[in-house]
Amino acid sequence: MKKSVFGILALVVMAVCFWSCGGGNTPTKVVENSIEYVKAKNYEAYVDLIQIEEKNGKTVEEQKEQLLALLQGKLGPTLDKKQGIASCEILSEEIAEDGNTAVVKVKITYGDGTTDDQKFKLVKNADGDWRLDAQK
């Protein structure tokens, strides 16, 4: 009896820890994931993190394909010259009062030792998930 009560208690504690500490979908987590995808040259997964909507007669899929080609053609060689991404440090996360937009500031260190401070703008989509904002 004591073992089963202890087992259930342990499961509840683990579930609460997982729920409260789990990655979830926060602006910072989306930015961290996006950087990891770029680091791994997984541009398809990176593009999936971007909020893209139909516009100018182009479907979402068409725009994703164009963006993917652009990333592979421009970003890949640029990162190769800088010897890839060595690390990133989240400097800040600011969520707007309305809770629908955010800005995450990041310091990226490249393999060649150079650094770059970047701002990632994010929007919350209709499902409540944070996405990188593709709007200019």
N, C-alpha and C positions, 0 to 999 in steps of 0.2 A: 504494500500500500504506500509506504514512504517513497519507494522508488518511482511509482507512477505519479505521485503528487509532485515530486522533485522534477521529474521529466516534463510534466506539463508546465510547471513554473519556469523551467529553463527555456522551453519553447516560446512561452509568452514573452520572456525577457528578450530573447533573440529577435522575435518578431517586432517588438517595440523598438529595439536598437536599429534593426534594419529599416523600419519605417521612418524613424526620426533621422537617421544618418545616411540613408540610402541616397544615391546620386540624384534621383528625381530629375525633373526638367527645370533647372534654374538657368538664368542667363550665363552664369559662370560655367556651369557644367556643359552647356552647349558650346561655349567658346573653347573650353578645354578639349572637348571631343573634336571640334573642327580642326584645332591645331594638331591633334594626334592623327587625324585622317590625312592632313596635308603632309605631316612628317612621314607617314607611311606611304605617301603617294596614292592614297585611296580617294581619288578625286570624286568618284561617284558617290561615296558616302558623304563627302563634304557638301556636294551639291544638294543632297537630300536634306541637309540642315538649313537650306536657304528658303525663305518665304518667296515663292514665285507664283505669280498669278497671270492668267491670260491677258495679253495686251497687244495692241497693234496687229491683231489678226494672227498672232502666234500662240500656239497651244503651250501649256506648261511643259510638256515633253520636248517640244521643239526648242524652247528656251533652255531647258536643262542640257540638251545635247550641245547647243552652241556654247554654253558656259563651260561644259566639260571639255570641249575642244580647246577653248581659250586657256583654261587652266593647264591642260596638258602641254599646249604649245608655248605658253609664256611663263607660267609659274614654275613648272618642272625645271627648265633650264636655268632660271634665276636661282632657284634653291640649290641646284647642283653647283653653280659658281660659288655660292656661299657655304658649300659643304653641308647642306641640309640644316635642319633645326636641331640645335643641341638641347635647348630647354626653353620653357616659358614660365613667366611669373605673373600671376594675376595681381595687378596694382589696385584696382577698385572695381566695384560693381555699383551702379546707380540705377535704381528702378524709379520711373516716373511716378508721380502721385496717383495717376489713374491706373497704374499697375499694368499698362499695356505696352510700354516701351522701356527699353533699358540700354545702358551703355556700359560696356566692360572694357577697362583699360588694361593692356597687357604689355609686358616687356619680353620680347623674343630675343634669345641669344642664338646665333648661328654657329655652325661648326668652325667657321674661320675666326670666331671671336668677336665679330661685329654684333651690335645690338640694334633693335628697332622698337620704338614704342608705337603701339597700334591701338586704335579705338574700334571696337566692334559694336555696331548698333544692332539691336534685336527688337523684334516685335512678337507679341503674343497672338497666335492664330485663333481661329474660331473654336478649335478644340481645346484651347487653353495651353497649348505647347509653345515654348519659346523657339523662335527661328531667327537665323541671321537675316537682317533686313537688306534686300537687294535694291531697294529704292535709292535713288541718288538725289 
